[in-house]
Amino acid sequence: MKICVAGVGAFGIKHLEALALISDAEVSVLVGGSDADHTHRVADRFRVPTVCATLDDALARSDVDAVILCTPTPLHARQAIACLQAGKHVQVEIPMADNLADAEALVREQERTGLVAMAGHTRRYNPSHQWVHRRLRTKQLQLQHLHVQTFFFRRSNTNLLGKSRSWTDHLLWHHACHTVDLFQYQTGEPVTRWHALQGPPHPELGIAMDMSIHMQVPSGALCSLALSFNNEGPQGTTFRYICDNGTYLANYDDLVDGKGNGVDLSGVDVSMNGIELQDREFIAAIQASRQPRSSVASVLPAYECLHRLSQTLG
C-alpha cells in the first residue's frame, strides 16, 4: 500500500511513526507546508523517497494508492473530496469538516466513488476505549455518566508542539468532536437532548477559550464535557466512565479503574498505540474493500450533533 502523508506537523509525525510499524504500508510521498527544509528533514528521517510541494502534485502520481490528511482543519473536507475525485482512498484527521454542510458533502462523495474514506476519530481505536466498548456491548457495564475534561493552554496560535499555526483551532468542531462521537459510539444511541455554553472570545484569536457541553441519549446516560484553552495545569483529555458496575478513567491509550488500579489492555488489540491501530484499520479496509470502523458515514452523526450544539451557542 503506497501512501501519501500530507502535513508534517505534530499529527503528521504521529502517523509517520505509526506507519513505520506497519509492514503493509509504504509512505511513498510526503506533502509539506511552507517550510520546505522541515519537510525534507522529515522525509529523510522516515526515508520517504518523494516530496511534493502540493497535494495536487501528489494526487497526480501513480505511486499513491491512498492519502492520510494531517493538514489544517479548514482544508480537511475540500482536500478529502479532492482525494476521492482523484481515485485515491483517504483518511482525514479529525475533524473531517468544521461545519455540517462540508461533512455531508464528503459523505456524498464517498458514496459516489465507493472508495474508502475514513475520519481520524482515534477514540474508537484507543485500547482503553475499546476495552470499555466491548463491555458495554456485552452488557457487562451500563454507562450512567461519561464525564470528560479536555484542557489545553492555547492563548497563542500554536499546535501540540508549541509551534505557530497558520489557522485557528476550535474547541467545538475539533476537541468536542472526539467526545460527541465517542459518547454516541459507546452508547449506540443518538444524542437527543443537548445544551452548550461558551465563555468570552479571545480578543486576538476570535474563538471561545472555554466551553461546557451536556448531552443525553434515550437510555438516560449523560455526558458532561468541559473544555478549555486557558488551563495552565496538566494538558490533554481524561474520560471518566461512571457505570453501574465500576468506574474507569481513560487517558488516551491507558485505562485505570476508579481506585487507580491499572487495567490490563494487552489483549485488546495488536498494538497499544491508538494512532497505529487507526492506520492499520485504514489499510485493512482498503485491502478488504470495506468501509472502516470510523468511515465518514459512520461518524456523520457526531457532526450533526455538533451543528445542533453550535446553534445553542449563538
N, C-alpha and C positions, 0 to 999 in steps of 0.2 A: 504494500500500500504506500504509494508515494504521496506525501502530504506537504502542503504549503502551510506554514505558520505565518500569519500576518499580525505584526505587532511584537515589539521586543521590550515591552515594559515588564512590570512585575509578574503579570499573569502569562505573558508570552514565555518568560523564562520558566515558570512553573510547568507549562505544557511541554516545553522542550526537554526539561528534566524528566518528565513522565514518559514521553515518547522514546527517550533513550533506553528505557527499561522494557520496551515492548518489541519483541522480535519481529512481529508482522508489520512494523511501521518503519518507514524511512522518510526523514524530513529532507525533501529534495530542493525546496525553495524557501527562502526567508524574505519576507517583506518588512522593511523597517519604516521608520519615520524620518524626520528631518535631519537627525544626527546620523549621517552615513557611516562615520567612523565607529560609532557604537554598534550599529547594525553589523558591520563587518567583524568587529570583535566577537559579537555573539555568534555569528556564523562560524568563525574559526573555533570558538570554544566547543560548539556542538557538531563541528565537521559537516556543516551544511554546504553543499557544493555551489549553490547559486543564490545570489542576492538580487532581488528585483526592487526597483525604485517605487513601483506602484502595484496595487492589487490587479489592475487591468493587465499589466505585463505578465503577471504570474498566471492569470486565468487563461491567457493565450497559449500557454505552454502545454506540450503533450506529456511532460513528466510530472503532472499534477493530477492526481485522482480525486483528492479531497482537500478541503481548506479548513483550518481552525482559525477563527477570527478573534484576536485579542486586541482589537483596535478601540478607539474612543466610542463610548456608548452612543452618541448621536449618529454614528455611522453604521451601527450594527445591522439594522433591518435592511437598509439600502444595499449594503455590501453582501449580506446573506442572499438577498434576492439576485444580485448580480452573479454570485457563485452558481446558483441553481440555473440561471439562464445560460451560463457558460457550460453547463453539463457537469458541474463538479458537486459532489456531496459536500455538505457544510456543517460544521459545528460552530455556533456563535456563542461567545461568552455571555453570561448573564449581565444585564437584561437583554433579551433578544430585540427589544424595542423600548423606547421611552414614551410610548403612547399606544393606545389600543388600536388605532387605525393601522399603524405600521405593523404591529404584531399580526393583525388579521390578514394583511396583505402578504406577509411572509408565509403564513399557513396556506393561503390560497395558491401561492407559487409552488410550494412543496407538493400540494395535491395535484397541481397541473403537471409537474415534471415527474413525480413518483420517485425522486431521488431522496436520499437520507438527509434530513435536516433536523439538527439536534440543538437544543439550548443547553448551555453550561450550568444547569441547576445542580450544583455539586452536592447539596444536602441530600439528594436522592441516592448518592453514591458513598458518602462517608460511612465507614463501618459502624460508627456509633449510631447513626440514624437508621441504617439498615437493620441493626440488631433490634431496635425498638419497633421498627416497621413490621418485622416478622412476628413479633409477639402481639402486636395489635391485630394483625390479620388472623392469627390463630386464637384470638380471644384470651390469651394468657394475661394480657393487660387491657384495660379500658382507659382511654385518656379522659381525664377530668379537666385539666388545665395545662396548656402549654404557655409557659412564661419565658419570655425571651428578652435579653438585653443586647443591643448592638451599639457598642460605644467606640468612637474613634476621636482623635484630636486633629481636626482638619480646618483650622481657622485660616489657612492659606491654601492655595490651589495646588495641592501636592498629592502624589499617589501613595501606594502602600509602602514604597521605599523612601518616601520623603522627597521625591523628585518632582519638579514642576510639571503641571499638566496644561495642555492647551485647551481643555474643556472642563466643565464643572460637573462633579459627581452629584448624585441626588439621593437623599435618604429614602424617598418613597419608591421611585422606579428602579433603583438598584438594590439598596440594602434591605428594604422591606420586602422586596420581591422574593428573596430567599425564604423568609418566614411565611409569607402568604401562600406560596406554593407548597412548602413543607406541611403546613397545617392541613391543607386540603388533601395532600397526598397521604399523610399519615392517617387521617380520619376516613378517607374515601368518600367524603361528603363535600358539597359546596358550601361556601360561606353564605349564610342567609341573613345575618344581622351584623352590622359593622358600624364603626364610628372612628373618626380620626381627628386629632388636634395637632397643630404645629405652633412652634414658637416664632418669634420675630425673625425676619430675614437678615442675613449677614449684609452689612452695608456695602461691601465690595463684591462678594460672590453672588448676592442676589437670591440665595436659597435659604430655606429654613434650616436652622442648625440643630433643632430639637423637634421630636415628634413622638406622639403617643397614639397607638392603634389598638383597637379592641374588636374582636371578631367572635362569632359563634356559629356552629353548624347545627343542623336539625337534631342531632342526638343530644345536644346540650353542652358538648365540650366547648370550652372557652380558650381563647388565645389572647394574651396581653403582650404587646410588643413596645418596648421603649427604645428609642434611637437618639443618638446624639453625636454631633461632630465637635462638641465642646468639652469632652471628657479628657481630663489630664491624668487619669488613672490607667489601669490595665486596658489594653486595646483588644478589640475583636468581639465575637458573639458567643454568648452562652445560652443554651437551650435547657430549660428545666421542664421535664415531663413529669407532671403530677398525675399519677394513675391510681386506680382502685387497689392495686396490688404492688405498690412500690413507687419510689421517686427516683428519677435518673437525670443526671446532668451531662449533657453532651457539649463538648468543646471541640469543634471540628471533627477530627478522626477519633478522639478519645471519649470514653464514657466511664462515669463513676455512679454509684448508687447514692441515695440520699444521705448515707453515713460516711461518704468519702471513700468507700472501697472500690477499687478498680474492677471493671467488668472485663472478662477475657473475651476479646474480639478476634482472636487469632483464627478462628474457624469461619468467620463471617464471609470472607471473600479472599481472592488470590493475593491481595495487597492490603496494606494498612494506609494507603495514600489515596484519598478521595479523588484527586485530580487524575492520577494514573488509572483508577477504576473507571472514571468518566471517559477517558480516552480509549480505554480497552473496549468499552461498550460501543463507542462510535465506530471503531474499526470492525468489531464483531457484527454490528448491524449492517454495515456495508457488505461484508463478506456473505452474510446470510440473506441479503436483500429484504430486510425487515426494518421497521421503524424502531428506534431505540427507546429506552426507558424514559428519557426526557425529550421525546420528539417535540417539535414546535407545536404540534396539535395538542399533545397531552398537557403541556404547560400553559396553553392559552387561557384556561380559566383563572390562572393567577393574574394575568394582565387584565382580564375583565374585572376582577375584584379590585385591582389597583386603580382602574379607571373609576369605579364607584367610590373608592376611598378619596381619590383626588377631587371628586365633586363635593365631598363633605368638607374639604379643606378650603374651598372657595377659590 
